[in-house]
Amino acid sequence: MKLLSDFFPILLFFIAYQLFDIYVATAVAIVASAVQVSSVWLRRRRIETMPLVTLALLVLFGGLTLLLHDRTFIMWKPSIVNWLFALAFLGSHFIGERPLIERLMGQAVSVPTPVWRRLNLVWVGFFTLAGLANLALANGFFSAEAALVAAAGQADIDLAQCAAQFGGSVLELCRSAHGKEQLWVNFKLFGMLGLTILFVIAQSFYLARHIQEPAPQPMEAN
């Protein structure tokens, strides 16, 4: 349930993008994330560090996107967030008595320490690859956008109105850029959510193989 709630601002981002554009979607995501963090604070009177860091990065990169009217910042943000998670998990592997994944799940599951440490490194790899996947899709859009800008001779182009602005080869470049932007947006919701769910399921099977049963209590003599 928490996993799905964490993706709620991304879902609103996706819906706003389909109805308007990436800039409106960015504003919606900022507001939704702020409301989400505030609601957690009102219920629990405390907030974990990572949601605050994620919100701060969204406000920073989303704000720059809106202020400069430049998609680059919001499209880079998922990679930076994933890499920060990777660094946090990696740092906990060497600092402190327990890796971060054990601190998060140790209350619910009991497995040997080497299992926690291996799983912690696997999470490092997952976050690293997720950031690289986002970067690859974002760079695909940036390349298509650069080709469009060079051909059109203008920088501020409404990708949702390609047919109304261009014709011929420039129209095809505009549609290509728009398609790559849509691909990134779809990956941001469906790709990342799907990969995370599959990874969590795989993690559950892995942990199930190593769960330590509690030691039986000695029976009291009558």
C-alpha positions in Angstrom: 0.0 0.0 0.0 2.8 2.4 0.8 4.5 1.6 -2.5 1.3 2.6 -4.4 0.9 5.8 -2.3 4.4 6.8 -3.1 3.5 6.7 -6.8 0.4 8.9 -6.3 2.1 12.2 -7.2 3.5 10.5 -10.3 0.0 9.3 -11.3 -1.3 12.8 -11.0 1.7 14.0 -13.1 0.7 11.5 -15.8 -2.9 12.5 -15.8 -2.1 16.2 -15.9 0.4 15.6 -18.8 -2.3 13.8 -20.8 -4.8 16.7 -20.2 -2.4 19.6 -20.6 1.4 19.5 -21.0 4.6 18.6 -19.1 4.7 22.1 -17.4 1.3 21.8 -15.9 2.1 18.2 -14.9 5.2 19.4 -13.1 3.3 22.0 -11.1 0.7 19.3 -10.2 3.4 16.9 -9.1 5.0 19.5 -6.8 1.6 20.3 -5.1 0.7 16.6 -4.8 4.0 15.7 -3.2 3.8 18.7 -0.8 0.3 17.6 0.2 1.4 14.0 0.6 4.3 14.9 2.9 2.2 17.3 4.9 -0.5 14.7 5.4 2.1 12.2 6.8 3.4 14.9 9.2 -0.2 15.7 10.4 -0.8 12.0 11.0 2.5 10.9 12.6 4.2 14.2 13.6 7.3 12.9 12.0 8.6 12.4 8.4 11.4 10.1 7.2 14.4 11.7 5.6 14.0 10.3 2.1 10.5 11.7 1.4 11.8 15.1 2.5 14.8 14.8 0.2 12.6 13.7 -2.7 10.2 16.6 -2.2 13.1 19.1 -2.0 14.5 17.8 -5.2 11.1 18.0 -6.9 10.6 21.5 -5.8 14.1 22.4 -6.9 14.1 20.7 -10.3 10.4 21.2 -10.9 10.7 24.9 -10.0 13.6 25.3 -12.4 11.6 23.6 -15.1 8.7 26.0 -14.6 10.9 29.1 -14.1 13.1 28.5 -17.2 10.4 26.6 -19.2 12.9 23.8 -19.7 12.0 20.1 -19.5 15.6 19.1 -18.8 15.4 19.6 -15.0 12.2 17.6 -14.4 13.4 14.8 -16.7 16.8 14.5 -14.9 15.2 14.5 -11.4 14.2 10.7 -11.3 17.7 9.7 -12.1 19.1 11.9 -9.4 16.6 10.6 -6.8 17.4 7.0 -7.7 21.1 7.6 -7.5 20.7 9.3 -4.1 18.8 6.2 -2.9 21.6 4.0 -4.3 24.2 6.1 -2.4 22.1 5.9 0.8 21.9 2.1 0.6 25.6 1.8 -0.4 26.7 4.1 2.5 24.7 2.0 5.0 26.6 -1.0 3.8 29.8 0.4 5.3 28.5 2.8 8.0 26.6 1.6 11.0 25.9 -1.8 12.3 23.0 -2.7 9.9 22.5 -2.0 6.2 19.6 0.2 5.3 17.3 -2.5 4.0 17.6 -4.3 7.4 16.7 -1.1 9.2 13.6 -0.8 7.0 12.4 -4.4 7.1 14.2 -6.0 10.1 11.2 -5.5 12.3 9.0 -7.6 10.1 11.4 -10.3 8.8 14.2 -12.2 10.5 16.9 -13.4 8.2 20.7 -13.9 8.7 22.9 -10.8 8.5 24.7 -11.9 5.2 21.3 -12.1 3.5 20.4 -8.5 4.5 23.8 -7.3 3.2 23.4 -9.1 -0.1 19.9 -7.7 -0.5 21.1 -4.2 0.4 23.7 -4.3 -2.5 21.0 -5.6 -4.9 18.9 -2.5 -4.0 22.0 -0.4 -4.8 22.1 -2.0 -8.2 18.4 -1.6 -8.8 18.4 2.1 -8.0 21.5 2.6 -10.1 20.0 0.9 -13.1 16.7 2.7 -12.7 18.5 6.0 -12.8 20.4 5.0 -15.9 17.2 3.8 -17.7 15.5 7.2 -16.9 18.6 9.0 -18.2 18.7 7.0 -21.4 15.0 7.8 -22.2 15.5 11.5 -21.2 18.6 11.7 -23.5 16.6 10.2 -26.3 14.2 13.0 -26.0 16.9 15.7 -25.7 18.5 14.4 -29.0 15.1 14.5 -30.7 14.4 18.0 -29.3 17.8 19.3 -30.4 17.2 18.1 -34.0 13.8 19.7 -34.0 15.1 23.1 -32.7 17.8 23.1 -35.3 15.4 22.4 -38.1 12.6 24.7 -36.9 14.9 27.6 -35.9 13.1 28.2 -32.7 13.5 26.9 -29.2 10.1 27.2 -27.5 8.0 24.7 -29.3 4.6 23.3 -28.1 5.0 19.6 -28.9 1.3 18.9 -28.5 0.6 21.2 -31.4 3.0 19.9 -34.0 0.6 19.7 -36.9 -0.6 23.3 -36.3 3.0 24.7 -36.4 4.9 22.7 -38.9 4.8 20.6 -42.1 7.0 18.2 -44.0 10.2 17.0 -42.4 10.0 19.4 -39.5 6.5 18.1 -38.6 8.0 14.6 -38.5 10.8 15.8 -36.2 8.2 17.4 -33.9 6.2 14.3 -33.7 9.3 12.3 -33.0 10.2 14.6 -30.1 6.7 14.5 -28.8 6.7 10.7 -29.0 9.9 10.5 -27.0 8.6 12.8 -24.4 5.5 10.6 -24.1 7.7 7.6 -23.8 9.6 9.2 -20.9 6.3 10.1 -19.2 5.0 6.5 -19.6 8.2 5.1 -18.2 8.1 7.5 -15.2 4.7 5.9 -14.2 4.2 2.5 -15.7 7.9 1.5 -16.2 9.2 2.5 -12.8 6.1 1.2 -11.0 6.2 -2.1 -12.9 9.9 -2.6 -12.3 9.6 -1.8 -8.6 6.7 -4.2 -8.1 8.5 -7.0 -9.9 11.7 -6.3 -7.9 9.8 -6.3 -4.6 8.1 -9.6 -5.5 11.5 -11.1 -6.4 12.8 -9.8 -3.0 9.9 -11.5 -1.2 10.8 -14.9 -2.8 14.4 -14.4 -1.9 13.7 -13.5 1.7 11.2 -16.4 2.1 14.1 -18.8 1.4 16.1 -17.5 4.3 13.5 -16.6 7.0 14.6 -17.7 10.4 11.8 -19.4 12.4 11.7 -18.2 16.1 13.2 -20.7 18.5 10.5 -22.9 20.2 9.8 -21.9 23.8 10.5 -24.7 26.4 7.4 -26.2 27.8 6.7 -25.6 31.5 6.4 -28.6 33.7 3.1 -29.2 35.2 
